[in-house]
Amino acid sequence: MEFVQTLLLGFAALCAGCVLAALRHSKRPLSRAAQSAFGGIAALAAVDVLAGYTGVALALNYATAFVAVVLTIIGYSINDTIVIYDRIRENMRKGEGTEVFRLVDMSVSQSVSRSVYTSVTTVIGVLILVAVSWYYQIPSIFEFSLPMLFGIMSGCFSSVCIASILWALWVKKRETWQTEEVEPDGT
């Protein structure tokens, strides 16, 4: 049990460290795909930590079912993140929203209902699993469905609210670096 906790915390720390190191030390611009990847990885790290510590807080056993939960949550989160990044890309091609934060806001507004509907539909099914497994005292299904419930909600949140904002911040930082390289500081 402690091994899985340490593994989840280590993965989250590694992802956060990679993103922070890239933000701090990279002076040359990365491709759009790499920028999107950093935002997605940071959002996934947040989801993994929340799902992992939901299990810790509720003193659930870490077994193969929990690994399946984490992988499923990662899948949902990646899917939502890709949908939002794809909408951002489409709006960039159309030339709508020249300012980055406006572009992200418009793209998230266009795709948030789809992400929320997908998550709410899945949450309803998982809530039924939680209720039935709790009522009939089936611990294996309860240990699967409860972290899944929190993970789906946090995955939707991280995809909609965290990943797109991290991408926008990354792009703004890149623009700042490019203007610093172009403008001599006069010393």
Residue frames as qw, qx, qy, qz and C-alpha x, y, z in Angstrom:
[[0.000, 0.885, 0.465, 0.000, 0.00, 0.00, 0.00],
 [0.280, -0.823, 0.109, 0.482, 2.78, 2.44, 0.83],
 [0.473, -0.103, 0.595, 0.641, 4.55, 1.49, -2.38],
 [0.241, 0.630, 0.620, 0.400, 1.60, 2.60, -4.52],
 [0.155, -0.946, -0.223, 0.178, 1.27, 5.84, -2.56],
 [0.422, -0.606, 0.345, 0.580, 4.96, 6.54, -3.04],
 [0.437, 0.179, 0.671, 0.571, 4.67, 5.64, -6.72],
 [0.133, 0.824, 0.511, 0.206, 1.75, 8.02, -7.27],
 [0.260, -0.918, -0.012, 0.299, 3.45, 10.83, -5.39],
 [0.503, -0.372, 0.490, 0.607, 6.68, 10.22, -7.28],
 [0.384, 0.449, 0.641, 0.490, 4.89, 10.30, -10.63],
 [0.002, -0.939, -0.341, -0.052, 3.17, 13.56, -9.74],
 [0.385, -0.798, 0.188, 0.424, 6.42, 15.10, -8.52],
 [0.529, -0.079, 0.584, 0.610, 8.24, 13.97, -11.65],
 [0.281, 0.672, 0.566, 0.386, 5.57, 15.46, -13.93],
 [0.151, -0.971, -0.165, 0.084, 5.50, 18.72, -11.99],
 [0.510, -0.607, 0.329, 0.512, 9.28, 18.90, -11.96],
 [0.507, 0.196, 0.592, 0.595, 9.52, 18.34, -15.71],
 [0.147, 0.839, 0.442, 0.281, 7.00, 21.07, -16.41],
 [0.305, -0.930, -0.005, 0.203, 8.66, 23.54, -14.04],
 [0.576, -0.384, 0.433, 0.577, 12.14, 22.79, -15.36],
 [0.437, 0.421, 0.572, 0.553, 10.98, 23.26, -18.92],
 [0.004, -0.937, -0.322, -0.134, 9.30, 26.54, -18.04],
 [0.425, -0.847, 0.117, 0.299, 12.34, 27.88, -16.21],
 [0.500, -0.483, 0.519, 0.498, 15.26, 26.77, -18.33],
 [0.556, 0.391, 0.611, 0.406, 13.99, 26.60, -21.88],
 [0.027, -0.581, 0.059, 0.811, 14.83, 29.74, -23.81],
 [0.137, 0.124, -0.663, -0.725, 13.83, 28.50, -27.22],
 [0.670, 0.065, 0.123, -0.729, 10.21, 27.95, -28.16],
 [0.353, -0.013, 0.935, 0.012, 8.79, 24.47, -28.27],
 [0.180, -0.180, -0.722, -0.643, 6.35, 23.16, -30.84],
 [0.562, -0.271, -0.006, -0.782, 2.64, 23.47, -30.20],
 [0.843, -0.136, -0.500, -0.141, 2.45, 19.73, -29.59],
 [0.542, 0.041, -0.597, 0.590, 5.12, 19.93, -26.88],
 [0.164, -0.240, 0.261, -0.921, 3.37, 22.90, -25.27],
 [0.741, -0.225, -0.213, -0.596, 0.11, 20.98, -25.20],
 [0.777, -0.028, -0.613, 0.139, 1.86, 17.92, -23.82],
 [0.256, 0.147, -0.572, 0.765, 3.21, 19.82, -20.84],
 [0.451, -0.199, 0.136, -0.859, -0.25, 21.15, -19.98],
 [0.837, -0.096, -0.385, -0.378, -1.76, 17.70, -20.35],
 [0.646, 0.070, -0.664, 0.370, 0.90, 16.03, -18.22],
 [0.000, -0.181, 0.485, -0.856, 0.45, 18.55, -15.44],
 [0.651, -0.161, -0.029, -0.741, -3.31, 18.04, -15.51],
 [0.839, -0.022, -0.532, -0.112, -2.86, 14.26, -15.41],
 [0.399, 0.153, -0.670, 0.607, -0.54, 14.56, -12.43],
 [0.324, -0.190, 0.319, -0.870, -3.23, 16.49, -10.57],
 [0.813, -0.082, -0.251, -0.520, -5.81, 13.81, -11.39],
 [0.736, 0.087, -0.648, 0.176, -3.52, 10.97, -10.29],
 [0.153, 0.187, -0.610, 0.755, -2.73, 12.64, -7.01],
 [0.528, -0.153, 0.167, -0.818, -6.39, 13.29, -6.26],
 [0.866, -0.019, -0.372, -0.332, -7.45, 9.76, -7.15],
 [0.613, 0.170, -0.678, 0.368, -4.55, 8.27, -5.20],
 [0.052, 0.136, -0.582, 0.800, -5.19, 10.26, -2.08],
 [0.684, -0.192, -0.099, -0.697, -8.92, 9.61, -2.24],
 [0.854, -0.041, -0.519, -0.027, -8.02, 5.98, -1.73],
 [0.413, 0.162, -0.605, 0.661, -5.62, 6.91, 1.08],
 [0.279, -0.248, 0.267, -0.889, -8.17, 9.13, 2.84],
 [0.808, -0.137, -0.075, -0.568, -10.79, 6.39, 2.71],
 [0.419, -0.437, 0.788, -0.114, -8.29, 3.67, 3.68],
 [0.895, 0.335, 0.004, -0.295, -9.01, 1.59, 0.60],
 [0.756, -0.248, 0.521, 0.309, -6.81, -1.30, -0.43],
 [0.307, 0.691, -0.441, -0.484, -4.60, -0.74, -3.44],
 [0.689, 0.024, 0.718, 0.096, -5.06, -3.72, -5.69],
 [0.306, 0.110, 0.676, 0.661, -5.38, -4.37, -9.39],
 [0.084, 0.778, 0.614, 0.104, -8.82, -2.73, -9.34],
 [0.188, -0.868, -0.067, 0.455, -7.27, 0.52, -8.17],
 [0.329, -0.309, 0.547, 0.705, -4.71, 0.40, -10.95],
 [0.214, 0.465, 0.751, 0.416, -7.61, -0.08, -13.38],
 [0.056, -0.891, -0.403, 0.199, -9.30, 2.98, -11.86],
 [0.268, -0.696, 0.217, 0.630, -6.21, 5.14, -12.29],
 [0.293, -0.047, 0.697, 0.653, -5.75, 4.02, -15.89],
 [0.131, 0.661, 0.708, 0.212, -9.42, 4.63, -16.69],
 [0.131, -0.895, -0.215, 0.368, -9.30, 8.10, -15.14],
 [0.299, -0.475, 0.434, 0.704, -6.18, 8.91, -17.14],
 [0.265, 0.276, 0.772, 0.507, -7.99, 7.79, -20.28],
 [0.031, 0.838, 0.545, -0.005, -10.99, 10.02, -19.59],
 [0.236, -0.828, 0.016, 0.508, -8.78, 12.96, -18.76],
 [0.336, -0.241, 0.583, 0.699, -6.62, 12.55, -21.86],
 [0.219, 0.512, 0.743, 0.371, -9.72, 12.31, -24.03],
 [0.053, -0.914, -0.371, 0.157, -11.21, 15.51, -22.60],
 [0.319, -0.687, 0.238, 0.608, -7.89, 17.31, -22.90],
 [0.348, 0.021, 0.683, 0.641, -7.49, 16.27, -26.54],
 [0.153, 0.725, 0.643, 0.194, -11.01, 17.48, -27.36],
 [0.142, -0.928, -0.147, 0.312, -10.30, 20.90, -25.86],
 [0.358, -0.509, 0.451, 0.640, -6.87, 21.20, -27.51],
 [0.347, 0.297, 0.736, 0.501, -8.43, 20.20, -30.83],
 [0.069, 0.880, 0.470, 0.018, -11.03, 22.93, -30.45],
 [0.267, -0.811, 0.139, 0.501, -8.26, 25.43, -29.70],
 [0.404, -0.176, 0.639, 0.630, -6.42, 24.29, -32.83],
 [0.264, 0.586, 0.692, 0.329, -9.56, 24.64, -34.97],
 [0.051, -0.948, -0.273, 0.154, -10.21, 28.14, -33.66],
 [0.369, -0.614, 0.347, 0.605, -6.57, 29.09, -34.30],
 [0.388, 0.138, 0.706, 0.576, -6.95, 27.97, -37.92],
 [0.128, 0.789, 0.574, 0.175, -10.11, 30.02, -38.33],
 [0.297, 0.362, -0.075, 0.880, -8.25, 33.03, -36.98],
 [0.454, -0.743, -0.297, -0.391, -10.80, 33.60, -34.25],
 [0.675, -0.735, -0.010, 0.067, -9.55, 35.01, -30.98],
 [0.561, 0.660, -0.332, 0.373, -6.18, 36.53, -31.67],
 [0.214, -0.638, 0.559, -0.484, -5.37, 36.87, -27.97],
 [0.354, 0.149, -0.920, 0.075, -4.39, 33.56, -26.38],
 [0.124, 0.128, 0.782, -0.597, -6.59, 33.74, -23.28],
 [0.564, 0.311, 0.064, -0.762, -9.58, 34.80, -25.38],
 [0.565, 0.285, -0.691, -0.351, -8.92, 31.87, -27.72],
 [0.202, 0.032, -0.936, 0.287, -8.74, 29.43, -24.79],
 [0.317, 0.206, 0.532, -0.758, -11.86, 30.90, -23.22],
 [0.627, 0.321, -0.202, -0.680, -13.81, 30.63, -26.47],
 [0.510, 0.239, -0.808, -0.170, -12.57, 27.07, -27.13],
 [0.047, -0.037, -0.887, 0.458, -13.33, 25.86, -23.62],
 [0.451, 0.248, 0.319, -0.796, -16.78, 27.46, -23.79],
 [0.636, 0.306, -0.431, -0.563, -17.48, 25.60, -27.02],
 [0.616, 0.148, -0.772, -0.048, -16.42, 22.20, -25.70],
 [0.142, -0.251, 0.714, -0.638, -17.24, 22.31, -21.98],
 [0.751, -0.007, 0.161, -0.640, -20.78, 21.04, -22.39],
 [0.829, 0.251, -0.480, -0.143, -19.55, 17.90, -24.17],
 [0.354, 0.314, -0.756, 0.453, -16.98, 17.20, -21.44],
 [0.348, -0.166, 0.542, -0.747, -19.46, 17.82, -18.65],
 [0.830, 0.075, -0.076, -0.548, -22.18, 15.70, -20.27],
 [0.732, 0.260, -0.628, 0.050, -19.76, 12.81, -20.74],
 [0.181, 0.253, -0.740, 0.597, -18.55, 13.06, -17.14],
 [0.527, -0.113, 0.350, -0.766, -22.04, 13.44, -15.66],
 [0.863, 0.110, -0.297, -0.393, -23.29, 10.40, -17.59],
 [0.637, 0.225, -0.691, 0.258, -20.37, 8.33, -16.34],
 [0.067, -0.258, 0.609, -0.747, -20.74, 9.67, -12.79],
 [0.735, -0.111, 0.061, -0.666, -24.40, 8.56, -12.73],
 [0.883, 0.114, -0.445, -0.098, -23.35, 5.01, -13.60],
 [0.456, 0.263, -0.663, 0.532, -20.52, 5.05, -11.08],
 [0.350, -0.291, 0.392, -0.800, -22.81, 6.47, -8.37],
 [0.883, -0.080, -0.145, -0.439, -25.12, 3.51, -8.93],
 [0.766, 0.195, -0.566, 0.236, -22.12, 1.21, -8.52],
 [0.101, 0.333, -0.579, 0.737, -21.13, 2.96, -5.30],
 [0.596, -0.233, 0.211, -0.739, -24.65, 2.75, -3.87],
 [0.926, 0.006, -0.273, -0.262, -25.18, -0.90, -4.79],
 [0.669, 0.241, -0.593, 0.377, -21.75, -1.99, -3.58],
 [0.074, -0.329, 0.529, -0.779, -22.22, -0.10, -0.32],
 [0.727, -0.180, 0.082, -0.657, -25.75, -1.46, 0.25],
 [0.972, 0.029, -0.198, -0.126, -24.82, -5.07, -0.52],
 [0.515, -0.733, 0.438, 0.072, -21.39, -4.69, 1.13],
 [0.897, 0.329, 0.120, 0.270, -19.27, -5.70, -1.85],
 [0.399, -0.779, 0.172, 0.452, -15.85, -4.27, -0.98],
 [0.557, -0.038, 0.530, 0.638, -14.14, -5.07, -4.27],
 [0.234, 0.670, 0.507, 0.490, -16.63, -3.04, -6.30],
 [0.266, -0.939, -0.195, 0.099, -16.75, -0.30, -3.67],
 [0.538, -0.567, 0.285, 0.555, -12.95, 0.03, -3.75],
 [0.433, 0.218, 0.563, 0.669, -13.17, 0.36, -7.53],
 [0.085, 0.743, 0.539, 0.388, -16.15, 2.68, -7.85],
 [0.322, -0.880, -0.223, 0.270, -15.45, 5.24, -5.11],
 [0.390, -0.490, 0.307, 0.717, -12.03, 6.41, -6.38],
 [0.304, 0.328, 0.664, 0.599, -13.48, 6.25, -9.88],
 [0.039, -0.865, -0.499, -0.036, -16.22, 8.68, -8.83],
 [0.294, -0.851, 0.044, 0.433, -13.76, 11.26, -7.49],
 [0.478, -0.239, 0.538, 0.652, -11.35, 10.64, -10.34],
 [0.300, 0.553, 0.632, 0.452, -13.90, 11.29, -13.08],
 [0.088, -0.953, -0.286, 0.051, -14.95, 14.54, -11.47],
 [0.387, -0.743, 0.257, 0.483, -11.36, 15.68, -10.97],
 [0.522, 0.041, 0.620, 0.585, -10.42, 14.53, -14.47],
 [0.225, 0.777, 0.503, 0.303, -13.15, 16.66, -16.00],
 [0.237, -0.949, -0.061, 0.197, -12.06, 19.62, -13.88],
 [0.509, -0.523, 0.407, 0.549, -8.39, 19.25, -14.73],
 [0.485, 0.286, 0.616, 0.551, -9.02, 18.88, -18.45],
 [0.120, 0.848, 0.428, 0.290, -11.32, 21.86, -18.68],
 [0.255, -0.966, -0.040, -0.025, -9.77, 24.20, -16.12],
 [0.584, -0.651, 0.351, 0.336, -6.12, 23.26, -15.70],
 [0.698, 0.070, 0.512, 0.496, -4.76, 21.90, -18.99],
 [0.376, 0.759, 0.352, 0.399, -6.05, 24.71, -21.21],
 [0.211, -0.976, 0.048, -0.017, -4.90, 27.44, -18.84],
 [0.663, -0.490, 0.405, 0.396, -1.44, 25.88, -18.55],
 [0.623, 0.365, 0.466, 0.511, -1.22, 25.83, -22.33],
 [0.135, 0.927, 0.208, 0.281, -2.20, 29.51, -22.51],
 [0.449, -0.856, 0.202, 0.159, 0.36, 30.43, -19.84],
 [0.732, -0.158, 0.461, 0.477, 3.02, 28.51, -21.73],
 [0.481, 0.621, 0.395, 0.477, 2.22, 30.33, -24.98],
 [0.103, -0.985, -0.053, -0.129, 2.29, 33.71, -23.21],
 [0.618, -0.645, 0.329, 0.307, 5.67, 32.84, -21.67],
 [0.694, 0.164, 0.472, 0.518, 6.97, 31.85, -25.10],
 [0.268, 0.853, 0.266, 0.361, 5.82, 35.17, -26.54],
 [0.360, -0.921, 0.132, 0.068, 7.66, 36.96, -23.73],
 [0.710, -0.335, 0.437, 0.439, 10.84, 35.02, -24.51],
 [0.583, 0.472, 0.442, 0.492, 10.56, 35.85, -28.20],
 [0.068, 0.958, 0.122, 0.249, 10.14, 39.57, -27.53],
 [0.544, -0.769, 0.257, 0.215, 13.12, 39.52, -25.13],
 [0.724, -0.046, 0.469, 0.504, 15.29, 37.95, -27.86],
 [0.418, 0.690, 0.381, 0.452, 14.21, 40.51, -30.45],
 [0.100, -0.958, -0.021, -0.270, 14.55, 43.62, -28.30],
 [0.608, 0.211, -0.448, 0.621, 18.10, 44.37, -27.17],
 [0.485, -0.749, -0.406, 0.200, 18.22, 45.58, -23.59],
 [0.180, 0.931, -0.053, 0.312, 20.80, 48.26, -24.42],
 [0.540, -0.768, 0.340, 0.046, 23.54, 47.18, -22.03]]
